Amino acid sequence: MLKWIAFIILLGLLFSCSSEKKTTIPKASVPDFISGVDLSYVNQVEDHGGKFRVKGIEADPFRIFQEHGASTVRVRLWHNPEWTKKLNGGKTYSDLADVIKTIRRARQAGMMVNLDFHYSDDWSDPAKQAVPKAWEGLALPLLKDSVYNYTLAVLNQLKLLGLVPEMVQVGNENNNGIMFPLGKVSNDDWSSFASLLNSGIDAVRDFSKTSSIKPRIIIHVAQLQNAFHWLKNLTAAGVNDFDIIGLSHYFKWSEVTSMQAISDTISAIRNKYGKEVMVVETAYPWTALNADLYPNVISGADAFEQYPASPEGQQRYLCDLVDAIRKGGGKGVMYWEPAWISSRLRDQWGQGSSWDNCTLFDFEGNVLPAMNCLGH
């Protein structure tokens, strides 16, 4: 009964996508090492005037990344991000309709997809994992059913459109749990978090039984130094049916700084847990300047001395990082929001981009040298 109630809640969210026609696009081939880019913001950037160029000539950003070696597009999915309408002239972003558009563009460019379920209406990260408004106040059993049915419904909708992702992230940067407060780790109790995560995992596995594309499951923790503690507790609580350990690695917040230490840590995680390891978020600045009045999250002053905040420094850092991940036996790397260039885009904190100095495009939208590291 609980599962049917949860399913009814989903119908309104998915109805707007039901009239989409199935896309007939060849499946992307799976490389041994995955070079990915998170392009969740691209539709919004373009709608607000952002342009992408190769040597001054405007081009489709998805094609640009594919031609420079990217094999995969990562895209975030928020449950019901109504708040984005107020900032974008009534248009919603990072909902299912927007995600479908992104996946279709990725497929047309010949790339695979990593679908990142945030299980929230807004940003999820180690500090905040807000339960979707539609699920507020639900007891744990019904919340678990909601997670299961929502995950399954989204994947089934994508299947109808011929847009099944090759990878699915069940949660985003879940260091301290998921869907607070019920799924938050408290007093070292990981059981509720684990049961909610397993509901999403079960949905992906059940979907795979009837799908020719069987998505590989990624679970995600931020920063390498947190991985062992997190995995120890999560696996002990019963989360074991996943394929890839996804890591965020941002040099500014990492305690694992040298390239050798990165290789050693990835190798140790692989050996201990017998799973593939992938860096699913990373970035590095190419300049200390700012394209707009929106303060940047990472400044040029944060850069390492051996990798200055310059186009050349960014290129050396990213190519060295790719080599370090490969050396440690990692499965791949995904660059976070390399196309979040400055535009009229507005979010909760400003207009433009707080990431314009960490993109793989300069302030005129031209490709930077570091993009060549994607095929490195």
Residue pairs with C-beta under 8 A, 6 or more apart in sequence:
2 141
2 142
2 145
3 145
3 148
3 149
5 142
5 145
6 142
6 145
6 146
6 148
6 149
6 150
7 149
7 153
9 134
9 135
9 146
10 149
10 150
10 153
13 79
13 80
13 95
13 96
13 134
13 150
14 96
14 153
14 154
14 157
16 96
16 97
17 96
17 97
17 100
17 157
17 161
18 157
20 100
20 160
20 161
21 161
22 160
22 161
22 162
23 104
23 107
23 161
23 162
23 163
24 162
25 104
25 107
25 108
25 162
26 110
27 213
28 71
28 107
28 110
28 111
28 112
28 166
30 112
30 166
31 71
33 326
33 330
33 331
33 332
34 71
34 72
34 112
34 278
34 331
34 332
34 333
34 334
35 69
35 70
35 71
35 72
35 322
35 332
35 333
35 334
35 374
35 375
35 376
36 70
36 71
36 72
36 73
36 74
36 114
36 280
36 332
36 333
36 334
36 335
37 65
37 70
37 72
37 73
37 74
37 334
37 335
37 338
37 339
37 360
37 374
38 73
38 74
38 75
38 76
38 116
38 281
38 334
38 335
38 336
38 337
38 338
39 61
39 62
39 65
39 73
39 74
39 75
39 102
39 106
39 337
39 338
39 339
40 74
40 75
40 76
40 94
40 102
40 116
40 337
41 337
41 339
41 340
41 345
42 61
42 62
42 102
42 105
42 339
43 93
43 98
43 101
43 102
44 88
44 93
44 98
44 345
45 339
45 340
45 341
45 343
45 345
46 61
46 343
47 88
47 91
47 345
48 88
48 343
48 344
48 345
48 346
49 343
49 344
50 339
50 341
50 342
50 343
50 345
50 365
51 58
51 365
52 58
52 59
52 60
52 61
52 64
52 339
52 341
52 361
52 365
53 59
53 361
53 364
53 365
53 366
53 367
54 64
54 366
54 367
55 366
55 367
56 364
56 366
58 365
60 105
60 109
61 339
62 73
62 105
62 106
62 108
62 109
62 111
63 109
64 367
64 371
65 73
65 109
65 111
65 338
65 339
65 371
65 374
66 109
66 110
66 111
68 367
68 371
68 372
68 374
68 375
69 371
69 372
69 373
69 374
69 375
69 376
70 111
70 374
70 375
71 111
71 112
72 106
72 111
72 112
72 113
72 114
72 166
72 167
72 332
72 334
73 102
73 103
73 105
73 106
73 109
73 111
73 112
73 113
73 114
74 113
74 114
74 116
74 169
74 280
74 334
75 99
75 102
75 103
75 106
75 113
75 114
75 115
75 116
76 94
76 99
76 116
76 118
76 172
77 94
77 95
77 96
77 99
77 115
77 116
77 117
77 118
77 154
78 94
78 95
78 118
78 120
78 121
78 122
79 118
79 119
79 120
79 121
79 132
79 134
79 135
79 150
80 95
80 121
80 132
80 133
80 134
81 92
81 93
81 94
81 95
81 121
81 122
82 92
82 121
83 121
83 122
83 348
84 91
84 92
84 93
84 94
84 95
85 91
85 92
87 346
87 347
87 348
88 345
88 346
92 98
96 154
96 157
99 115
100 158
100 161
100 163
103 113
103 115
103 158
103 163
103 165
104 161
104 163
106 112
106 113
107 113
107 163
112 165
112 166
112 167
113 163
113 165
113 166
113 167
114 165
114 166
114 167
114 168
114 169
114 218
114 280
114 334
115 154
115 158
115 165
115 167
115 168
115 169
115 215
116 169
116 172
116 220
117 151
117 154
117 168
117 169
117 170
117 171
117 172
117 200
118 124
118 171
118 172
119 129
119 131
119 132
119 147
119 171
119 172
119 178
119 179
119 200
120 129
120 130
120 131
120 132
120 179
121 130
121 132
121 133
122 128
122 130
124 130
124 171
124 172
124 173
124 174
124 178
125 172
125 173
125 222
126 173
126 174
126 175
126 176
126 222
127 176
128 180
129 174
129 176
129 177
129 178
129 179
129 180
129 183
129 184
130 179
130 180
131 138
131 143
131 179
131 180
131 181
131 182
131 183
132 179
135 143
135 146
135 179
138 146
138 182
140 182
140 192
140 195
140 196
143 179
143 182
143 183
143 196
144 195
144 196
144 199
145 199
147 179
147 196
147 199
147 200
147 203
148 199
148 200
148 202
148 203
149 203
150 203
151 168
151 170
151 199
151 200
151 203
151 204
151 207
152 203
152 206
152 207
155 164
155 168
155 203
155 204
155 207
155 211
155 215
156 207
158 164
158 165
159 207
159 211
164 211
164 212
164 213
164 215
165 213
165 215
166 213
166 215
166 216
167 215
167 216
167 217
167 218
167 244
168 204
168 215
168 216
168 217
168 218
169 218
169 219
169 220
169 246
169 280
170 197
170 200
170 201
170 204
170 217
170 218
170 219
170 242
171 178
171 197
171 200
171 219
171 220
172 220
173 220
173 221
173 222
173 248
173 281
174 193
174 197
174 219
174 220
174 221
175 221
175 222
175 223
175 226
175 230
176 184
176 185
177 183
177 184
177 185
177 190
177 192
177 193
178 193
178 196
178 197
179 196
182 192
182 196
183 192
183 193
183 196
184 192
184 193
185 193
185 233
188 233
190 233
190 234
190 236
190 237
191 237
193 234
193 237
194 234
194 237
194 238
194 239
195 238
197 219
197 234
197 239
198 238
198 239
198 241
201 217
201 239
201 241
201 242
204 215
204 217
205 217
205 241
207 215
208 214
208 215
216 243
216 244
217 241
217 242
217 243
217 244
218 242
218 243
218 244
218 245
218 246
218 278
218 280
219 234
219 239
219 242
219 244
219 245
219 246
220 246
220 247
220 248
220 280
221 227
221 230
221 231
221 245
221 246
221 247
221 248
222 247
222 248
222 250
222 253
222 281
223 247
223 248
223 249
223 250
223 253
223 254
223 255
223 256
224 247
224 249
224 254
224 255
224 256
224 262
224 265
224 266
225 254
225 255
225 256
227 245
227 247
227 265
227 269
228 268
228 269
228 272
231 245
231 269
231 272
231 273
235 273
242 275
243 275
243 276
244 275
244 276
244 277
244 278
244 331
245 269
245 273
245 275
245 276
245 277
245 278
246 278
246 279
246 280
247 266
247 277
247 278
247 279
247 280
247 281
248 279
248 280
248 281
248 282
248 336
249 256
249 262
249 279
249 281
249 282
249 321
250 281
250 282
250 283
250 298
251 257
251 284
251 302
251 304
251 317
252 298
252 302
256 262
256 265
257 304
259 320
259 321
259 323
259 324
260 324
262 321
262 324
262 325
262 328
263 324
263 325
263 327
263 328
264 328
265 328
266 277
266 324
266 325
266 328
266 329
266 330
267 328
267 329
269 275
269 277
270 276
270 277
270 328
270 329
270 330
276 330
276 331
277 328
277 329
277 330
277 331
278 330
278 331
278 332
278 333
278 334
279 321
279 325
279 330
279 332
279 333
279 334
280 334
281 334
281 336
282 321
282 333
282 334
282 335
282 336
283 298
283 335
283 336
283 337
283 338
283 355
283 358
284 303
284 307
284 313
284 314
284 317
284 318
284 321
284 358
284 370
285 296
285 298
285 299
285 300
285 302
285 303
285 309
285 314
285 357
285 358
286 309
286 310
286 311
286 313
286 314
286 357
286 358
286 359
286 362
286 368
286 370
287 300
287 309
287 310
287 311
287 357
287 362
288 299
288 300
288 301
288 303
288 309
288 357
289 300
289 357
289 363
290 296
290 356
290 357
291 341
291 342
291 352
291 353
291 356
291 357
291 363
292 342
292 351
292 352
292 353
292 356
293 350
293 351
293 352
294 342
294 349
294 350
294 351
294 352
294 353
294 354
294 356
295 350
295 354
296 354
296 355
296 356
296 357
296 358
297 354
297 355
297 358
298 355
298 357
298 358
299 357
300 309
300 357
302 309
303 309
303 313
304 317
306 316
307 313
307 314
307 316
307 317
307 320
309 357
311 362
311 368
311 369
311 370
312 369
314 368
314 369
314 370
315 368
315 369
315 370
315 372
315 373
317 370
318 335
318 370
318 373
318 376
319 370
319 372
319 373
319 376
321 333
322 333
322 373
322 376
323 376
325 332
325 333
335 360
335 374
337 355
337 358
337 359
338 358
338 359
338 360
338 361
338 371
339 359
339 360
339 361
340 353
340 355
340 356
340 359
341 353
341 356
341 359
341 361
341 363
341 365
342 352
342 353
342 356
342 363
343 352
343 353
344 351
344 352
345 351
345 352
345 353
353 359
356 363
359 368
360 367
360 368
360 370
360 371
361 367
361 368
362 368
